[in-house]
Amino acid sequence: MLGEQAKLETLHGVVAEQNGASITELVRPITNAANFLKHAKRDPTEEMDIDEATVQVAIQLASVDFGQVTGRMPPEAEIYTARATVCTIKSIAEQNRSNQRWMKRILQFCPGLRSASWPERKAMGLDMLNKYLAGQLDKGCIPVRRA
């Protein structure tokens, strides 16, 4: 990867580290799914199972990339990315103060989030999104993304 060769910290590298994998291990299942879809017309009846972990990583990467390209993420992507980051980061205490503040606010709103099962995390995320959209969630729970 170009970022690795240039010794730069990349989004893929950060997410790979959060997930305890190399960048190659992180993107391989996503690349396999993309290649499957790219060639789907060859055998339209063929099916592929994509595991939840691959979907989670793909959505997180796509959300952040979308935000970087457009300068702003839609609320659904902001909530998803913030929740995914809080769930996968090894230590909140090792983050900078700004990140610690919004991560701690999310954990105050969703106690037990980091130890919850995936279905429980999805339910908490949906509840968080609904409250955010209804104006019932402190906007400080969402990290500020600057273009």
N, C-alpha and C positions, 0 to 999 in steps of 0.2 A: 504494500500500500504506500502511496505517495507520502502521506503524513508520517508514517513510520520511518521511511527513508530519510525524510527531512528532520526527523527527531522532533516533530511537533505533536502536541497533545490534540487529538482529534475526538470528535463525538463518538465515533466507533470505538476508539481506544478506551474512553471513559466508560461507556456502556459495557464493553467487554470486561473491563476490570470489575465493574459493579456485579457482573454476572459470573465472575470467576472463570473466564474463558479468554482465549486469544481472539484477536479480531477475525482471523480466518474461521475459527470455530463459531464465532458469533454470526457471521454473514453467510456461511455455507448453506444452512437450511433456507434462508431467505432467497439466496441465489437459486437454489434448487427449485423452490416454489415458483420464482419468476420464470425460470427456464421452462418449467412444466406448463405454465400458463401461456408462454410465448409460442409453444409448439402444440397447443391443445387442439388445433384444427386437424392435426394428423390423425388423432384418434379421440373424437369428441366423447366417447363413452368411458374413457379411462379416468380413474379417480386418483386423487392424492390426499393423504391425511397430513394435515399441518398441525403440529402440536401447539398447545396454548403458549408455551414459552417462546416459540418462534413468533407467534402472532403478537405477543406482548412487546418483544424487542422490535419487531417491524413497525408497530404503531408508534413506539417511543421515538425511533429514529426518524420516521416519516413526519411526526408532529414537530420535532425540533427543526428538521430540515425545512419544512413548510414555513415555520416561524422565521427562520433566517432569510428565506427567499422573499417573503412578503412583508417582513418587519413586524408581524403580529400574528399570534395564533388565535384561532377561535376558542371560545371558553371550553369547549369539550376537550380540545387538545391541551390547553393549559392545565386543566384539572387532571387529565390522564397522565401527562408528563410529570407534573408535580407529585402525584400519588406514586407513580412508578419509581421516581427518583428516591422518595422517602423509603419505599419498600426495599430497594436494592442497595442503597448506599450502606457501606459497612459501618461507619461511625459518623453520626451527626456532629459529635464534638470536634472532629477533625476538619469540619467545613469552616469556611469563613463566616464571620458574624452575620452577614446579610442572609446567607443560605440557612444558617442555624435558626434565625428568627422565623422564616416562613415554614421551615420543616417542623419546628416545634409547634407552630400554630396549627398545622395540619394534624399533628399527633394529639393536640388538645381537642380538636374537633372530632377526630376518629381514634379514640383510645383503643389500643390493641391492634392497630393497623399493621404494624411490622410483624406481629406474630400470627396474624389471621391467615386462614386458608385462602386460596385463590378465589373461590366463590364468595367468601365473606369480604375479601378486598374489592371484588367487583360491586357487591351490594353497597359497601361503604362509598365507593367512588361514585356510583349513581346517585346516592343520597347527597353526597357532597356537591355534585354537579347541579342537581335540582335546587338545592339551597343557594348555591352560587347564582344561578339564573334568576331565582326569586328575590335576590338581594338580601338573603338571610345569612350569608357567609361573609365573614370579614375578608375584604379584598387583600389583606395582608397575608392570607394563606397561599396566595399565588405569587410565585417569583416574578419580578419585573423583568420583562424581556425588552431589551433595547435593540433597535435596528442598527 
